[in-house]
Amino acid sequence: MNHDVVVLLALAIDAAFGEPAWIYARVPHPVVLFGRLVGLLDRHLNREAWGHAARRLAGVAAVVALVAATAGPAWLASRGFDAIPFGGLIEAVLASTLIAQRSLYDHVAAVAHALETGGLAEGRRAVSMIVGRDPESLDEHGVCRAAIESCAENFSDGIVAPVFWFAVLGFPGLVAYKAINTADSMIGHRTPRHQAFGWAAARLDDLVNLMPARLAGLFIILGSAVAIRGQRWRRARAAWLTMLRDAGKHKSPNAGWQEAAMAGALGLALAGPRRYGSVLVDDAWMGEGGRRDATAMDVRHAVRIMAAACGIQAALMASLAFRV
């Protein structure tokens, strides 16, 4: 089976079925297994008694071990897919578990539904499932902004980047990307414990997301022209200009592209100062000058834009799969 067809089939399977709860109640999700491996490496290689340089070197070794332990078996599996009947279908099913279109849509849309039916308390509970910040510190507008920001950022990390590396490097590339991204989310923080040890994971995650993040921003711009009725091209133009102006303001070299594009498309100001536990992060605003009073309807518009952007990505893959 043509590899681009396999990628397109994986997208279709994920869009249709997402992450069935009845399966993952019985077996761990692949990302959970990656997380367990990262935790094991952290416990055994991140020694507090070691100096900064030694812990940084240990972090490099941990990332190398993680990629080898995940991409290696995936490479062997990919060779097997080519040798068995329906191997392409099996590969697509396995790959679909590492793509998050349906899951992200459902989780973000659930925030809007919770606010509309259960008020602020339910909105806080729903948003706590997808963001790390303190939900009790958020008012209704803060809950909505958090959900929209998560939608934009995870559109890149959970959808565009996995598909990009699957298309470029096959099943091993997809698995390696998800392992790296999992490591960054767990140890790529500037905390006393992970400042040195997590350096390699954070820098490698920045590298593998450089191109996907910028593609994600473009997909959001195009999606904004498709998803929301009324002045569609004005929205797309605002998304484009806001992305170019504000993407560099984000502390991450990658997350600003899709967040700024989403802010411009919705006419909102996103990011800005926010609280994670007891820590106040004083980030710049994406879409500065836009509304800060985000609503549940804005959250629904964001997931529509994301869904349209997913469709645009799928159309691109279809053009590659069925090119003459």
C-alpha positions as CSV (number, residue, x, y, z in Angstrom):
1,M,0.0,0.0,0.0
2,N,1.3,3.5,-0.9
3,H,2.7,5.1,2.3
4,D,0.7,8.3,1.7
5,V,-2.5,6.2,1.5
6,V,-1.5,4.6,4.9
7,V,-1.1,8.1,6.4
8,L,-4.5,9.2,5.0
9,L,-6.1,6.0,6.3
10,A,-4.6,6.6,9.8
11,L,-6.2,10.1,9.8
12,A,-9.6,8.6,8.8
13,I,-9.5,6.0,11.5
14,D,-8.6,8.5,14.2
15,A,-11.3,10.9,13.0
16,A,-13.9,8.1,13.1
17,F,-13.0,6.3,16.3
18,G,-10.6,8.5,18.4
19,E,-9.4,6.8,21.5
20,P,-12.0,4.2,22.5
21,A,-12.3,4.2,26.3
22,W,-13.1,0.5,26.4
23,I,-9.8,-0.4,24.9
24,Y,-7.6,1.9,27.0
25,A,-9.4,0.7,30.2
26,R,-7.9,-2.7,29.5
27,V,-4.5,-1.9,27.9
28,P,-2.3,1.2,28.4
29,H,-2.2,3.8,25.7
30,P,1.2,3.9,23.8
31,V,1.9,7.4,25.2
32,V,1.4,6.0,28.7
33,L,4.1,3.4,28.0
34,F,6.4,6.1,26.7
35,G,5.7,8.1,29.9
36,R,6.6,5.1,32.0
37,L,9.9,4.7,30.2
38,V,10.7,8.4,30.6
39,G,9.9,8.1,34.3
40,L,12.2,5.1,34.7
41,L,15.1,7.0,33.0
42,D,14.4,10.0,35.2
43,R,14.5,8.0,38.4
44,H,17.7,6.1,37.5
45,L,19.8,8.7,35.5
46,N,18.8,12.0,37.1
47,R,21.0,11.9,40.2
48,E,20.7,15.0,42.5
49,A,24.3,14.4,43.8
50,W,25.7,15.0,40.3
51,G,26.7,18.4,39.0
52,H,25.0,20.4,36.3
53,A,27.2,19.1,33.4
54,A,26.9,15.5,34.5
55,R,23.1,15.7,34.8
56,R,22.9,17.4,31.3
57,L,25.0,14.6,29.8
58,A,22.8,12.0,31.6
59,G,19.7,13.7,30.0
60,V,21.3,13.4,26.6
61,A,21.9,9.7,27.2
62,A,18.3,9.3,28.4
63,V,16.9,10.8,25.2
64,V,19.1,8.6,23.0
65,A,18.0,5.6,25.0
66,L,14.3,6.6,24.7
67,V,14.4,7.1,21.0
68,A,16.3,3.8,20.5
69,A,13.9,1.9,22.7
70,T,10.8,3.2,20.9
71,A,11.8,3.9,17.3
72,G,13.9,0.7,17.1
73,P,11.0,-1.7,17.6
74,A,8.8,0.5,15.4
75,W,11.3,0.2,12.6
76,L,11.3,-3.6,12.9
77,A,7.5,-3.5,12.9
78,S,7.4,-1.4,9.8
79,R,9.5,-4.0,8.0
80,G,7.0,-6.6,9.0
81,F,4.1,-4.5,7.7
82,D,5.5,-4.7,4.2
83,A,5.7,-8.5,4.4
84,I,2.2,-9.5,5.5
85,P,-1.3,-9.2,4.1
86,F,-3.1,-6.1,5.1
87,G,0.1,-4.8,6.7
88,G,-0.7,-1.3,5.6
89,L,-4.1,-1.4,7.4
90,I,-2.4,-2.7,10.5
91,E,0.1,0.1,10.4
92,A,-2.6,2.7,9.9
93,V,-4.6,1.4,12.9
94,L,-1.5,1.5,15.1
95,A,-0.5,4.9,13.8
96,S,-4.0,6.3,14.5
97,T,-3.5,5.7,18.2
98,L,-0.7,8.4,18.1
99,I,-2.8,11.0,16.3
100,A,-5.2,13.1,18.4
101,Q,-7.8,14.7,16.1
102,R,-10.9,13.2,17.6
103,S,-9.6,13.3,21.2
104,L,-8.6,17.0,21.0
105,Y,-11.9,18.0,19.4
106,D,-13.9,16.1,22.0
107,H,-12.0,17.5,25.0
108,V,-12.0,21.1,23.9
109,A,-15.7,21.0,22.8
110,A,-16.5,19.5,26.2
111,V,-15.3,22.7,27.9
112,A,-17.8,24.8,25.9
113,H,-20.6,22.2,26.7
114,A,-19.7,22.2,30.4
115,L,-19.8,26.0,30.6
116,E,-23.1,26.2,28.8
117,T,-24.8,23.5,30.9
118,G,-23.1,23.5,34.3
119,G,-21.6,27.0,34.6
120,L,-18.1,28.0,35.8
121,A,-17.6,25.0,38.2
122,E,-18.2,22.5,35.5
123,G,-16.1,24.5,33.0
124,R,-13.2,24.5,35.4
125,R,-13.5,20.8,35.8
126,A,-13.5,20.2,32.1
127,V,-10.6,22.5,31.3
128,S,-8.5,20.9,34.0
129,M,-8.5,17.8,31.8
130,I,-6.5,19.5,29.1
131,V,-4.4,22.3,30.7
132,G,-1.8,22.3,33.5
133,R,-2.7,25.7,35.0
134,D,-4.7,26.1,38.2
135,P,-8.4,26.0,37.2
136,E,-9.6,27.6,40.4
137,S,-7.7,30.8,39.4
138,L,-9.7,31.1,36.2
139,D,-12.9,33.0,35.7
140,E,-15.2,32.0,32.8
141,H,-13.2,34.0,30.2
142,G,-10.0,32.5,31.5
143,V,-11.4,29.0,31.2
144,C,-12.4,29.8,27.6
145,R,-9.0,31.2,26.7
146,A,-7.2,28.2,28.3
147,A,-9.3,25.8,26.2
148,I,-8.7,27.8,23.0
149,E,-4.9,28.0,23.7
150,S,-4.8,24.2,24.4
151,C,-6.7,23.6,21.1
152,A,-4.2,25.6,19.1
153,E,-1.0,24.3,20.7
154,N,-2.1,20.6,20.7
155,F,-3.3,20.9,17.2
156,S,0.4,21.1,16.3
157,D,1.8,18.7,18.9
158,G,-1.0,16.2,18.8
159,I,-2.0,16.3,15.1
160,V,0.2,18.1,12.6
161,A,3.6,17.1,14.0
162,P,2.8,13.4,14.3
163,V,1.4,13.3,10.8
164,F,4.4,15.3,9.4
165,W,6.9,12.8,10.8
166,F,4.8,9.8,9.9
167,A,4.7,11.1,6.3
168,V,8.4,11.9,6.2
169,L,10.0,9.0,8.2
170,G,7.3,6.4,8.3
171,F,6.1,4.6,11.4
172,P,9.4,4.9,13.2
173,G,9.4,8.6,12.7
174,L,5.9,8.9,14.2
175,V,6.8,6.8,17.2
176,A,10.1,8.7,17.8
177,Y,8.3,12.0,17.6
178,K,5.6,11.0,20.2
179,A,8.4,9.6,22.5
180,I,10.3,12.9,22.3
181,N,7.2,15.0,22.8
182,T,6.2,12.9,25.9
183,A,9.7,13.4,27.3
184,D,9.5,17.1,26.8
185,S,6.1,17.3,28.6
186,M,7.5,15.3,31.6
187,I,11.1,16.5,32.0
188,G,11.6,19.5,29.7
189,H,10.9,22.0,32.4
190,R,13.1,24.7,34.0
191,T,12.7,23.3,37.5
192,P,15.6,22.5,39.9
193,R,15.3,18.8,39.2
194,H,15.0,19.1,35.4
195,Q,16.9,22.2,34.4
196,A,19.9,20.2,33.4
197,F,18.5,16.7,32.9
198,G,15.6,17.8,30.7
199,W,17.7,20.1,28.5
200,A,18.2,17.6,25.7
201,A,14.5,16.6,25.7
202,A,13.4,20.2,25.5
203,R,15.8,21.2,22.8
204,L,15.1,18.1,20.7
205,D,11.4,18.7,21.0
206,D,11.9,22.3,19.8
207,L,13.8,21.0,16.8
208,V,11.3,18.4,15.7
209,N,8.5,20.9,16.0
210,L,10.0,23.7,14.0
211,M,8.4,22.8,10.7
212,P,5.1,21.3,12.0
213,A,4.4,24.3,14.2
214,R,4.6,26.7,11.2
215,L,2.5,24.4,9.1
216,A,-0.1,24.2,11.9
217,G,-0.3,28.0,11.9
218,L,-0.9,28.0,8.1
219,F,-3.6,25.3,8.5
220,I,-5.3,27.3,11.1
221,I,-5.3,30.4,8.9
222,L,-6.8,28.4,6.0
223,G,-9.2,26.7,8.4
224,S,-10.5,30.1,9.6
225,A,-11.4,30.9,6.1
226,V,-13.5,27.8,5.8
227,A,-15.0,27.2,9.3
228,I,-16.8,30.4,10.4
229,R,-19.4,32.1,8.3
230,G,-19.2,35.9,7.7
231,Q,-16.1,37.8,6.7
232,R,-14.1,34.6,6.2
233,W,-11.2,36.2,4.4
234,R,-11.1,39.0,6.8
235,R,-10.6,36.5,9.6
236,A,-7.9,34.6,7.6
237,R,-6.1,37.9,6.9
238,A,-6.2,38.8,10.6
239,A,-4.9,35.4,11.5
240,W,-2.0,35.7,9.0
241,L,-1.0,39.2,10.2
242,T,-1.3,38.3,13.9
243,M,0.8,35.2,13.4
244,L,3.5,37.2,11.7
245,R,3.4,39.9,14.3
246,D,3.1,37.9,17.5
247,A,4.4,34.4,17.0
248,G,7.9,35.5,18.2
249,K,6.5,36.9,21.5
250,H,5.9,33.4,22.8
251,K,8.5,31.9,25.2
252,S,8.4,28.8,23.0
253,P,10.0,29.0,19.5
254,N,7.1,27.0,18.2
255,A,3.9,27.4,20.1
256,G,3.4,31.1,19.2
257,W,2.7,30.3,15.5
258,Q,-0.5,28.4,16.0
259,E,-1.7,30.4,19.1
260,A,-1.2,33.7,17.4
261,A,-3.0,32.5,14.3
262,M,-5.9,31.3,16.4
263,A,-6.0,34.6,18.3
264,G,-6.1,36.6,15.1
265,A,-8.8,34.3,13.6
266,L,-11.1,34.8,16.6
267,G,-10.2,38.4,17.3
268,L,-9.0,37.4,20.8
269,A,-6.0,38.1,23.0
270,L,-4.6,34.7,24.1
271,A,-1.7,33.6,26.4
272,G,-0.7,36.5,28.6
273,P,0.0,36.1,32.4
274,R,-1.4,32.9,33.8
275,R,-0.9,30.7,36.9
276,Y,0.4,27.2,37.1
277,G,0.0,26.1,40.7
278,S,1.7,28.7,42.8
279,V,3.8,30.0,39.9
280,L,2.7,33.1,37.9
281,V,4.0,33.0,34.4
282,D,4.1,36.5,32.9
283,D,3.9,35.8,29.2
284,A,3.1,38.2,26.4
285,W,-0.3,38.4,24.8
286,M,-0.9,36.8,21.4
287,G,-3.3,39.0,19.5
288,E,-2.7,42.0,21.7
289,G,-5.6,44.4,21.2
290,G,-8.1,41.7,20.7
291,R,-10.9,40.8,23.1
292,R,-10.0,39.1,26.4
293,D,-13.6,38.2,27.2
294,A,-13.6,34.8,25.4
295,T,-16.8,32.9,25.6
296,A,-18.0,29.4,25.1
297,M,-19.0,30.3,21.6
298,D,-15.4,31.3,20.9
299,V,-14.4,27.8,22.1
300,R,-16.8,26.3,19.6
301,H,-15.4,28.5,16.9
302,A,-11.9,27.3,17.8
303,V,-12.8,23.6,17.5
304,R,-14.5,24.3,14.1
305,I,-11.4,26.0,12.9
306,M,-9.3,23.1,14.1
307,A,-11.6,20.6,12.4
308,A,-11.4,22.5,9.2
309,A,-7.6,22.7,9.5
310,C,-7.6,18.9,10.0
311,G,-9.6,18.5,6.8
312,I,-7.1,20.7,5.0
313,Q,-4.2,18.6,6.2
314,A,-6.1,15.4,5.1
315,A,-6.8,17.0,1.7
316,L,-3.1,17.6,1.3
317,M,-2.3,14.0,2.2
318,A,-4.9,12.9,-0.3
319,S,-3.4,15.0,-3.0
320,L,-0.1,13.2,-2.3
321,A,-1.6,9.8,-2.0
322,F,-3.6,9.9,-5.3
323,R,-1.3,12.1,-7.4
324,V,-0.8,10.9,-10.9
